[in-house]
Amino acid sequence: MKKLKYIIAVSAIFIATSCDDYLDQDNLGEKGLETYYKTPTDIEEAMAGVYNAIYTANIHSEEQIAANLMDNMMLGGGGPDDKTAKWVDNFEDPAEDTYHDMWKQSYNGISRANAIIESVPKADFSKYFKTAAEAEDFKKQALGEALFMRAFFYFRLAKFFGGVPLIMTYDADRYVGRSTYSETFAVIASDLKAAIETMPSTPFTSIPTARYGHANKWVAEAYLGRVYLFYTGYMTNVEKQATTDLPLQGGGSITATQVASYLDDCIKNSGHKLVPDFRNLWPYSYVNKSAGNNVLPWAATEGLSWVGQDGLSPTFGTGNPETMFVQRFSFGDWGWTNGNIYTNRLVLFNSMRGNSLVPFGEGWGWCTINPKLYSSWSDLDPRKRGSILEVGRADQGTAGYAKDKGDHETGYFNKKYTSIQHDNGSGSNVGMFVQLYAWANIDMQLMHAQDFIFMRFADVLLMHSEITKTPDGMNTVRARAKLAPVGYSLEAIKDERLHEFAFEGIHWFDILRWGDVESSFNDVIPVRNSGVEANYSVKYRPETKGLVPIPETEMRILNGVYAQNPGW
């Protein structure tokens, strides 16, 4: 009997099942593949295990951290001892297993998804639902969701490592070589296409709050757009093998017209839409209400009001129709083996180093912002100060900022994902989420419950414009920022995506697929390194083709089966 091990996650949200690392250990729950996946509860528990694989123990294996460090608009930062951030920023490998957790957890997720994909079609859920139609919808959603998540993990692997081993069934041989880049993307595309065709077309507005955070048909359509643009761009501009089609398993392909049709369906039928004010997507827009006074003056003046992060009926906020797919977080606990991986570490690592202010709190000072972005960004665009936190400004609560606490200081930090705190009424500054959820522990490393947004509706609109070469979606996004419409051009799309998605872990992959990566790292940037003025520049290494190294542990285990990526 194949055996499964159950681990209760620190967030108390997930029950993680591992179907590969733990195959030979005791069957703690007395459940195996022959008896499991028979009830809706089984499926929900197993699906939670799939989602749990998004989380990684090593910070450099967290997708959004890795992508931001490699982006040309963010620097390494941190303190003098944070050498790994600086090395990654300079396209060097800090350790032989820098990205091992990303590799391992992705394959954990794939294996768990494989088990669901194989088991669900054979299961009969009819006795658990009032009607046969309800049972069938549950079955289709579960199968489609697992297909999407398998594609999600393979896409994560492919973006960072290139072509990877394809393990498509639960019992498949793990000791197989790497597939080609195109073969890997053919699996991703086929899974996304199948997910779209399988999952019910339930509008976002009809999906219950309890399902928030789960993938659905609309998320799969959006990701197919992202996968299409990345693959065709990378093959054309990095591999120098021009293509306009996305391959499918077993032959055939998906064209730009087909992808545009999927995105059009999402735009017209998903129920998603842009929130009226871009700044209301981010938790700082709620801090005045949370604090009970105007600790962020301009937010009060401009009437900001956070939309929240639980769909249309959030615990806090007015309701969020824009966010489509997220990584959820909660309070961490050092008493658990996994420590702080269930708190949003992008917030922790990006926040101001050595400065605990109100309403913006302290973190490790990684990923400081290239001042070129600030200086080139029009002041007429509210996304500029809605995205970039400036130090030394009373209206931002940063007038008391003490410089020279870290390296690569530029005076600019990520405002979208940053520590938010205020007085708890007894003279102590405490994290906003700690107070909202009445948590007892106020450790600044564990208090960040902000969702990380993988996909939001603005991206669907911009991808539709880029694929169709029409301005409508782009100008809808610009209108939200109160900017005048412009005609379509690739340069206009590039500018819009930079300003809309700054610091969200997207821009690095954009400049890579556009073929702009080699020309993007020629800046000489004035910085302060722990009190010393310096000039900083990054040396991109084109021989790497934008990929990171295969973990050496995996190379050794398979003993020659894998070839290392170029440049490593």
C-alpha positions in Angstrom: 0.0 0.0 0.0 1.2 3.5 -0.9 1.5 5.4 2.4 0.7 9.1 3.1 2.0 11.2 5.9 -0.1 14.0 7.3 1.4 17.3 8.7 -0.8 20.0 10.2 0.6 23.3 9.0 1.3 26.1 11.5 -1.4 28.2 10.0 -4.0 25.7 10.9 -5.3 26.1 7.4 -3.6 23.3 5.6 -3.2 19.6 6.0 -0.2 18.7 3.9 0.2 15.3 2.3 3.5 14.2 0.9 3.4 11.4 -1.6 7.1 11.0 -2.4 9.5 12.0 0.5 7.5 9.9 3.0 6.5 6.8 1.0 8.3 4.4 3.3 7.3 5.9 6.6 4.5 4.7 8.9 0.9 5.3 7.7 0.0 7.6 10.5 -3.6 8.1 9.4 -4.1 4.5 8.1 -4.9 6.0 4.7 -3.4 5.0 1.4 -4.1 5.6 -2.3 -6.3 2.5 -2.4 -8.6 3.8 0.3 -8.2 7.6 0.1 -9.7 10.2 -2.3 -13.1 8.6 -1.9 -14.9 11.5 -0.2 -15.1 15.2 -0.6 -13.3 15.6 2.7 -10.5 13.4 1.4 -10.2 15.6 -1.7 -10.2 18.9 0.3 -7.5 17.6 2.6 -5.4 16.4 -0.3 -5.9 19.7 -2.2 -4.7 21.6 0.9 -1.5 19.5 0.7 -1.1 20.6 -2.9 -1.4 24.3 -2.0 0.9 23.8 1.0 3.8 23.0 -1.4 3.8 26.7 -2.5 5.6 27.4 0.8 9.4 27.0 1.1 11.7 27.0 4.1 14.6 28.7 2.4 14.0 32.3 1.7 15.8 32.2 -1.7 13.4 29.5 -2.9 10.4 31.8 -2.4 9.5 32.8 -5.9 8.7 36.4 -5.3 11.9 37.0 -3.3 14.0 35.4 -6.0 12.4 37.2 -8.9 12.6 40.6 -7.1 16.3 40.1 -6.3 17.1 39.4 -9.9 15.0 42.3 -11.2 16.9 45.4 -12.4 14.6 47.7 -10.4 15.5 46.2 -7.1 18.9 45.8 -5.4 20.2 43.3 -3.0 20.2 45.4 0.2 20.1 44.0 3.7 22.9 44.3 6.2 26.6 43.6 5.8 26.0 39.9 6.7 23.3 39.5 4.1 25.7 38.4 1.4 23.4 35.9 -0.2 21.0 38.6 -1.3 23.8 40.6 -2.9 25.1 37.5 -4.7 21.7 36.6 -6.1 21.3 40.2 -7.2 24.6 39.9 -9.1 23.6 36.5 -10.7 26.0 34.5 -8.5 25.1 31.4 -6.5 25.5 31.9 -2.8 25.4 28.1 -2.0 25.2 24.9 -3.8 21.5 24.4 -2.8 20.3 28.0 -2.9 17.1 27.0 -4.7 16.7 23.4 -3.5 13.5 24.1 -1.5 11.8 25.5 -4.6 12.8 22.4 -6.6 11.8 20.0 -3.8 8.5 21.7 -2.9 7.4 22.0 -6.5 7.8 18.3 -7.0 6.0 17.6 -3.7 3.1 19.7 -5.1 3.3 17.9 -8.5 3.2 14.5 -6.8 0.3 15.4 -4.6 -1.6 16.8 -7.7 -0.8 13.6 -9.6 -2.5 11.5 -6.9 -5.7 13.6 -7.2 -5.6 13.7 -11.0 -5.4 9.9 -11.1 -8.0 9.2 -8.3 -10.8 11.7 -8.8 -12.1 10.4 -12.2 -12.6 7.0 -10.6 -14.4 8.3 -7.5 -18.1 8.4 -7.0 -19.1 11.5 -4.9 -22.9 11.3 -5.6 -24.0 10.2 -2.1 -22.4 13.3 -0.6 -24.4 15.8 -2.6 -28.1 16.6 -3.0 -28.0 16.3 -6.8 -25.9 14.5 -9.4 -25.1 17.9 -10.9 -23.6 19.1 -7.7 -21.5 16.0 -7.4 -20.3 16.3 -10.9 -19.4 20.0 -10.5 -17.4 19.1 -7.4 -15.6 16.4 -9.3 -14.8 18.7 -12.2 -13.6 21.5 -9.9 -11.3 19.1 -8.0 -9.8 17.6 -11.2 -9.4 21.0 -12.9 -7.9 22.5 -9.8 -5.3 19.7 -9.5 -4.4 20.1 -13.2 -4.0 23.8 -12.7 -1.8 23.4 -9.7 0.4 20.8 -11.5 0.8 23.4 -14.2 1.5 26.1 -11.6 4.4 24.1 -10.1 5.9 23.1 -13.5 5.7 26.8 -14.6 7.5 27.8 -11.4 10.2 25.2 -12.1 10.5 26.2 -15.8 10.8 29.9 -15.2 13.7 29.4 -12.9 15.4 26.2 -14.0 14.4 25.7 -17.7 13.5 22.2 -18.9 12.9 19.9 -16.0 12.1 16.2 -15.3 8.5 15.5 -16.2 6.8 13.2 -13.6 3.2 12.8 -14.8 1.9 10.0 -12.7 2.1 9.1 -9.0 4.1 6.0 -9.6 6.4 7.4 -12.3 10.1 6.9 -12.1 11.7 9.8 -10.3 15.2 9.0 -11.7 14.6 10.5 -15.2 16.5 13.1 -17.1 15.4 16.6 -17.8 12.9 17.3 -20.6 13.5 20.1 -23.1 12.2 23.6 -22.5 9.5 23.1 -25.1 8.4 19.7 -23.8 8.1 21.2 -20.3 5.9 24.0 -21.5 3.8 21.6 -23.6 2.8 19.9 -20.3 2.1 23.3 -18.7 0.0 24.4 -21.6 -1.9 21.1 -21.8 -2.7 21.0 -18.1 -4.0 24.6 -18.2 -6.1 23.9 -21.3 -7.6 20.9 -19.6 -8.2 22.8 -16.4 -10.0 25.5 -18.3 -12.2 23.0 -20.2 -12.9 21.0 -17.0 -13.7 23.5 -14.2 -17.2 25.0 -14.0 -17.7 28.5 -15.4 -18.8 29.9 -12.0 -18.5 33.7 -11.9 -16.2 35.0 -9.2 -19.2 36.8 -7.7 -20.9 33.5 -7.0 -17.9 31.7 -5.5 -18.2 31.6 -1.7 -15.7 33.3 0.5 -14.6 29.9 1.9 -13.2 29.1 -1.5 -11.1 32.3 -1.7 -7.5 31.4 -2.6 -8.4 28.4 -4.6 -7.8 28.2 -8.4 -10.8 28.3 -10.8 -11.4 28.5 -14.5 -10.7 32.2 -14.7 -7.3 31.8 -12.9 -6.4 29.1 -15.4 -7.3 31.3 -18.3 -5.2 34.1 -16.9 -2.2 31.8 -16.3 -2.5 30.5 -19.9 -1.9 34.1 -21.1 1.1 34.4 -18.8 2.6 31.1 -19.9 2.0 31.9 -23.6 3.7 35.3 -23.4 6.6 33.9 -21.4 7.3 30.9 -23.5 7.0 32.6 -26.9 9.0 35.6 -25.7 11.8 33.5 -24.1 12.1 31.2 -27.1 12.2 34.1 -29.5 14.4 36.5 -27.6 16.6 34.3 -25.4 16.8 31.0 -27.3 16.7 32.8 -30.7 14.1 30.3 -31.9 11.3 32.6 -33.0 7.8 31.2 -32.4 4.3 32.5 -32.0 2.7 29.3 -30.7 2.6 27.5 -27.4 3.2 23.7 -27.9 0.8 21.0 -26.5 1.6 17.5 -25.4 1.3 14.9 -28.2 1.4 17.6 -30.9 -0.6 20.6 -31.8 -0.2 24.1 -30.3 -2.1 27.0 -28.9 -2.1 30.2 -31.0 -2.2 33.9 -29.9 -5.8 34.0 -31.2 -6.8 31.1 -28.9 -5.1 32.6 -25.9 -6.8 36.0 -26.6 -10.1 34.2 -26.7 -9.5 32.7 -23.3 -8.6 36.1 -21.9 -11.6 37.7 -23.5 -13.8 35.1 -21.8 -12.2 35.9 -18.5 -12.7 39.7 -19.1 -16.4 39.3 -20.0 -17.6 36.4 -17.8 -15.4 36.0 -14.7 -17.0 38.8 -12.7 -13.5 40.2 -11.9 -12.9 43.9 -12.3 -10.4 46.6 -11.3 -10.8 48.2 -7.9 -11.4 52.0 -8.4 -8.2 53.1 -6.8 -5.0 51.2 -7.3 -3.7 52.2 -3.8 -6.7 50.4 -2.2 -5.2 47.1 -3.1 -2.5 47.5 -0.4 -2.9 47.3 3.4 -1.5 50.7 4.1 -4.8 52.1 2.8 -6.4 50.6 5.9 -4.0 51.7 8.6 -5.9 54.9 9.5 -9.1 52.9 10.2 -7.2 50.2 12.1 -5.4 52.8 14.2 -8.4 54.9 14.8 -6.6 58.1 13.7 -4.9 59.6 10.7 -1.4 58.2 11.1 -1.1 58.3 7.3 -2.3 61.8 6.4 -2.5 61.6 2.7 -4.5 58.4 2.9 -7.2 60.3 4.8 -7.0 63.3 2.5 -7.5 61.1 -0.6 -10.1 58.9 1.0 -8.3 55.6 0.7 -10.1 52.5 1.8 -8.6 49.0 1.6 -10.5 46.5 -0.4 -9.2 43.6 1.8 -8.1 40.2 0.9 -10.9 37.7 1.3 -12.8 38.2 -1.9 -16.1 40.2 -2.0 -16.9 39.6 1.6 -13.6 40.2 3.5 -13.2 40.2 7.2 -11.6 43.6 6.9 -12.0 46.0 3.9 -14.7 46.8 1.4 -14.5 43.8 -0.9 -11.9 42.9 -3.5 -13.0 42.0 -7.1 -9.5 42.4 -8.6 -7.3 39.8 -6.9 -7.6 36.4 -8.6 -4.9 34.0 -7.1 -2.8 34.5 -4.0 -0.5 32.9 -1.5 -2.2 33.1 1.8 -0.4 33.8 5.1 -1.1 33.8 8.8 0.7 34.3 12.0 3.9 32.3 12.3 5.2 30.5 15.4 8.8 29.7 16.3 7.5 26.7 18.3 6.8 24.9 15.0 9.5 23.3 12.9 8.7 25.6 9.9 9.1 28.8 11.9 8.1 31.8 9.9 7.3 30.3 6.5 3.6 30.9 6.9 4.1 34.6 7.5 4.6 36.9 4.5 8.4 37.1 4.4 8.4 39.4 1.3 7.0 42.0 3.7 9.5 41.1 6.4 12.6 41.1 4.2 11.5 44.2 2.1 10.7 46.5 5.0 13.1 49.3 6.3 16.1 47.9 8.1 16.5 49.1 11.7 13.6 51.5 11.6 10.4 50.8 13.5 8.2 53.8 12.7 4.5 54.5 12.3 2.8 53.4 10.2 5.7 51.6 8.4 7.6 49.2 10.5 10.9 47.3 10.5 12.3 44.5 8.4 15.6 43.4 6.9 16.0 46.0 4.2 16.4 43.7 1.2 15.3 44.7 -2.3 15.9 48.4 -2.0 14.6 50.3 -5.1 16.7 51.6 -8.0 16.3 55.4 -7.8 16.1 55.4 -11.6 12.5 54.1 -11.4 11.5 56.9 -9.0 13.1 59.6 -11.0 11.7 58.4 -14.4 8.1 57.8 -13.1 5.7 60.7 -13.6 4.4 62.4 -10.4 1.0 62.5 -12.1 0.7 58.7 -11.8 -0.7 57.9 -8.3 0.9 54.4 -8.6 4.3 56.0 -8.1 3.9 57.0 -4.5 1.3 54.2 -4.1 4.1 51.7 -4.8 7.3 53.4 -3.5 7.9 54.2 0.1 10.1 57.3 0.5 12.1 57.9 3.6 12.4 61.2 5.4 8.8 62.3 4.7 6.5 63.3 7.5 3.4 62.6 5.4 4.6 59.0 5.0 5.4 58.6 8.7 9.1 58.3 7.7 10.4 61.6 8.9 12.3 59.9 11.7 14.0 57.4 9.4 17.6 56.8 10.6 19.8 56.0 7.6 23.0 53.9 7.5 21.4 50.8 9.0 22.0 48.6 6.0 23.5 48.3 2.5 22.3 49.5 -0.9 20.3 52.2 0.7 18.7 54.4 -1.9 15.9 56.0 0.3 13.2 54.0 -1.4 11.4 50.8 -0.3 8.6 48.6 -1.5 5.3 50.1 -0.2 3.1 47.4 -1.6 4.6 44.7 0.6 5.9 46.4 3.7 5.4 46.2 7.5 2.3 48.1 8.7 2.0 49.0 12.4 0.6 51.5 14.8 0.1 52.1 18.5 -2.0 49.4 20.2 -3.4 52.0 22.7 -0.9 51.4 25.4 2.1 53.1 23.9 3.5 50.2 22.0 3.8 50.0 18.2 2.3 46.6 17.1 1.7 45.1 13.7 -1.6 46.0 12.1 -2.5 42.4 11.4 -1.6 41.4 14.9 -4.2 43.8 16.2 -6.8 43.0 13.6 -6.7 39.3 14.4 -6.0 39.8 18.1 -2.8 37.7 18.1 -0.9 37.5 21.4 2.7 37.2 20.0 4.0 40.5 18.5 7.3 39.2 17.1 8.1 41.5 14.1 9.3 38.5 12.2 6.0 36.7 12.5 3.2 39.2 12.1 2.7 39.7 8.4 -0.5 38.2 7.2 -0.8 40.1 3.9 -1.6 37.9 0.9 0.9 37.8 -1.8 -0.9 38.3 -5.1 0.2 36.0 -7.9 -2.5 37.1 -10.4 -4.8 40.1 -10.5 -7.3 41.2 -13.1 -5.1 44.2 -14.2 -2.7 41.6 -15.7 -5.5 40.0 -17.7 -6.3 43.3 -19.3 -2.6 44.1 -20.1 -1.9 40.6 -21.4 -5.0 40.9 -23.7 -3.6 44.1 -25.1 -0.2 42.7 -25.6 -1.4 39.6 -27.4 -4.0 41.3 -29.5 -1.8 44.4 -30.1 -4.8 46.6 -29.2 -4.9 49.4 -26.6 -8.3 48.8 -24.9 -7.1 46.7 -21.9 -4.0 48.9 -21.4 -6.1 52.0 -21.4 -8.6 50.6 -19.0 -5.7 50.1 -16.6 -4.4 53.6 -17.3 -7.8 55.1 -16.8 -7.9 53.7 -13.3 -4.7 55.6 -12.7 -6.3 58.7 -14.2 -3.9 58.7 -17.1 -4.9 59.6 -20.6 -5.3 56.9 -23.2 -2.4 56.0 -25.6 -2.1 54.1 -28.8 -0.9 50.5 -28.7 2.8 49.9 -28.9 5.1 47.3 -27.2 7.0 50.2 -25.6 3.7 51.5 -24.1 2.9 48.0 -22.8 6.4 47.7 -21.3 6.0 51.0 -19.5 2.5 50.2 -18.3 3.5 46.8 -16.9 6.5 48.2 -15.1 4.4 50.8 -13.3 1.4 48.6 -12.6 3.3 45.6 -11.3 6.4 47.1 -9.8 7.9 44.9 -7.0 5.3 42.1 -7.5 7.8 39.5 -8.8 6.7 40.0 -12.4 9.0 42.6 -14.0 12.1 40.3 -14.0 10.3 37.7 -16.1 9.0 40.5 -18.4 12.4 41.9 -19.2 13.7 38.3 -19.8 10.9 37.4 -22.2 11.1 40.7 -24.0 14.8 40.2 -24.7 15.6 43.4 -22.7 17.6 41.7 -19.9 21.1 42.3 -21.3 20.5 46.0 -21.7 18.8 46.4 -18.4 21.8 46.1 -16.1 24.2 48.9 -17.1 23.2 51.4 -14.4 25.7 52.9 -12.0 23.6 53.4 -8.9 24.6 55.7 -6.0 24.0 53.9 -2.7 25.0 54.0 0.9 26.5 50.8 2.3 26.2 51.0 6.1 27.1 54.6 6.1 29.6 54.6 3.3 28.8 56.2 0.0 29.4 53.9 -3.0 28.4 53.3 -6.6 26.7 50.0 -7.3 26.3 48.1 -10.6 25.0 44.6 -11.4 26.7 42.3 -13.8 24.1 40.2 -15.6 25.7 37.1 -17.1 24.0 36.3 -20.4 25.5 32.8 -20.5 23.0 31.8 -17.8 20.0 32.6 -20.1 18.3 34.0 -17.0 18.1 30.6 -15.3 19.3 29.6 -11.8 21.4 26.5 -11.1 19.9 23.0 -10.6 20.5 22.2 -6.9 23.7 20.3 -6.4 22.0 17.8 -4.0 19.7 16.8 -6.9 22.7 16.6 -9.2 24.5 14.2 -6.8 21.5 12.1 -6.1 20.9 11.4 -9.8 24.7 11.1 -10.4 25.0 12.4 -14.0 21.3 12.1 -15.1 21.0 15.9 -15.1 23.1 18.3 -17.0 23.7 21.6 -15.1 22.4 24.8 -16.5 24.8 26.9 -18.6 26.9 29.4 -16.7 26.8 27.5 -13.4 
